[in-house]
Amino acid sequence: MSTLVLEMEPIAADVVVTDDDLSVELADGRRMQVPLAWYPRLFHASNVERQNWRLLGDGYAIEWPDLDEHIGIEGLLAGRHSGESPQSLKRWLASRRPDAGPSSGTRPGLAG
């Protein structure tokens, strides 16, 4: 079995989050887009929460401080979905403010 060795660490330069997708532009010009459903906290977040992101370090990861969500760029490129367990997601959803319902941009339950 061979191992892929990266020539250079992938670095995020920009992030766009829509109701359906997470798009990341890399510093080398590549763009990638994944379904928001891969990351349940982003999927259930309001638009305001989704737009409050920042790059960590030189862009090795993206953080959404309001959601306690962190996505590494290498993992994103490797196709890794959220590693959060269904139990943890259920606790997180239950801890959200009661007024963070559909009118504020959150979505109904996601299976899984």
C-alpha positions as CSV (number, residue, x, y, z in Angstrom):
1,M,0.0,0.0,0.0
2,S,1.4,3.4,-1.0
3,T,0.9,6.6,0.9
4,L,0.2,10.0,-0.7
5,V,2.7,12.6,0.3
6,L,1.6,16.2,-0.2
7,E,4.1,18.5,-1.9
8,M,2.8,21.4,0.1
9,E,0.2,21.8,2.8
10,P,-3.2,22.8,1.4
11,I,-4.1,26.3,2.7
12,A,-7.5,28.0,2.5
13,A,-7.7,31.5,1.2
14,D,-11.5,32.1,1.2
15,V,-14.6,30.4,2.4
16,V,-18.2,30.7,1.2
17,V,-21.1,29.0,3.0
18,T,-24.5,28.8,1.4
19,D,-27.7,27.0,2.5
20,D,-26.5,23.9,0.7
21,D,-22.7,23.9,0.3
22,L,-19.4,24.8,1.8
23,S,-17.0,26.1,-0.8
24,V,-13.3,26.7,-0.1
25,E,-10.8,28.4,-2.3
26,L,-7.3,27.3,-1.7
27,A,-4.2,29.5,-1.9
28,D,-3.0,27.6,-5.0
29,G,-6.1,28.5,-6.9
30,R,-8.1,25.3,-6.5
31,R,-11.7,25.4,-5.3
32,M,-13.6,22.7,-3.7
33,Q,-17.3,22.4,-2.8
34,V,-18.9,19.9,-0.5
35,P,-22.5,19.4,0.7
36,L,-23.3,21.3,3.9
37,A,-24.9,18.1,5.2
38,W,-21.4,16.7,5.7
39,Y,-21.1,19.1,8.7
40,P,-24.3,18.9,10.7
41,R,-23.5,21.9,12.9
42,L,-23.1,24.1,9.8
43,F,-26.2,22.5,8.3
44,H,-28.3,23.4,11.4
45,A,-26.8,26.9,11.9
46,S,-28.3,30.2,11.0
47,N,-26.9,32.2,8.1
48,V,-25.4,34.6,10.6
49,E,-23.6,31.8,12.4
50,R,-22.4,30.3,9.1
51,Q,-20.9,33.6,8.0
52,N,-18.9,34.0,11.3
53,W,-15.8,32.0,10.3
54,R,-12.1,32.6,10.5
55,L,-9.0,30.8,9.2
56,L,-6.8,29.3,11.7
57,G,-3.0,29.8,11.5
58,D,-2.0,30.4,7.9
59,G,-5.2,28.7,6.7
60,Y,-4.7,25.1,7.6
61,A,-8.3,25.0,9.1
62,I,-11.5,26.9,9.3
63,E,-13.2,27.7,12.6
64,W,-16.8,28.7,13.3
65,P,-16.5,30.0,16.9
66,D,-20.3,30.3,17.4
67,L,-20.8,26.7,16.5
68,D,-17.6,25.2,18.0
69,E,-16.9,23.7,14.6
70,H,-13.4,23.3,13.2
71,I,-12.7,21.8,9.7
72,G,-9.1,21.0,8.7
73,I,-8.3,21.6,5.0
74,E,-6.4,18.3,4.6
75,G,-9.5,16.4,5.9
76,L,-11.8,18.4,3.6
77,L,-9.6,17.5,0.6
78,A,-9.5,13.8,1.8
79,G,-13.4,13.8,1.8
80,R,-13.8,13.4,5.5
81,H,-17.2,14.2,6.8
82,S,-17.9,15.5,10.4
83,G,-16.7,13.0,13.0
84,E,-19.3,14.1,15.5
85,S,-21.3,11.2,16.9
86,P,-25.1,11.3,16.6
87,Q,-25.3,11.5,20.5
88,S,-23.0,14.5,20.6
89,L,-25.0,16.3,17.8
90,K,-28.2,15.6,19.6
91,R,-26.8,17.2,22.8
92,W,-25.6,20.2,20.9
93,L,-28.9,20.7,19.1
94,A,-30.7,20.4,22.5
95,S,-28.4,23.0,24.0
96,R,-29.2,25.6,21.3
97,R,-31.5,28.5,22.3
98,P,-35.2,27.7,21.9
99,D,-35.7,30.7,19.7
100,A,-33.1,29.5,17.2
101,G,-35.8,27.8,15.2
102,P,-36.6,27.8,11.5
103,S,-37.3,31.5,11.4
104,S,-33.7,32.3,12.2
105,G,-32.3,30.0,9.5
106,T,-31.8,26.7,11.3
107,R,-33.1,23.5,9.7
108,P,-35.2,20.7,11.0
109,G,-33.5,17.5,12.3
110,L,-30.9,15.7,10.1
111,A,-30.8,12.0,10.3
112,G,-27.5,10.4,11.2
